Amino acid sequence: MTNPIASPTAPTSNAGSKSTGKTTSAADQQDRFMKLLVAQMKNQDPLNPMDNAQMTSQIAQINTVAGIEKLNATVESLAASFEALQARLTADADAAAATADTAAKPAAGAPASP
């Protein structure tokens, strides 16, 4: 009989919660998972050990979660860069439009062009 331990993919009280300001990194989660897995292996029933497929599946799950977190960080970085670029392009377009408006208006006292 194996010793039941919390699922490695189950959310923790502070994981994914941005309101508390304390989110765990992928490395922290992976470290905690490995400690739990080692504890589970040490405390398992020697007559009924953990199945290799089960252990492999759990390791694959934590690696998948870590990969998804890295992907999310990359997408957030790209989104921030895109927003900054968009703001700069908008400012440049506004400046160009203001310059064009100023150039199109005749100077005070100058005759209007036909």
Secondary structure, 3 states (H helix, E strand, C coil): CCCCCCCCCCCCCCCCCCCCCCCCCHHHHHHHHHHHHHHHHHCCCCCCCCCHHHHHHHHHHHHHHHHHHHHHHHHHHHHHHHHHHHHHHHHHHHHHHHHHHHHHCCCCCCCCCC
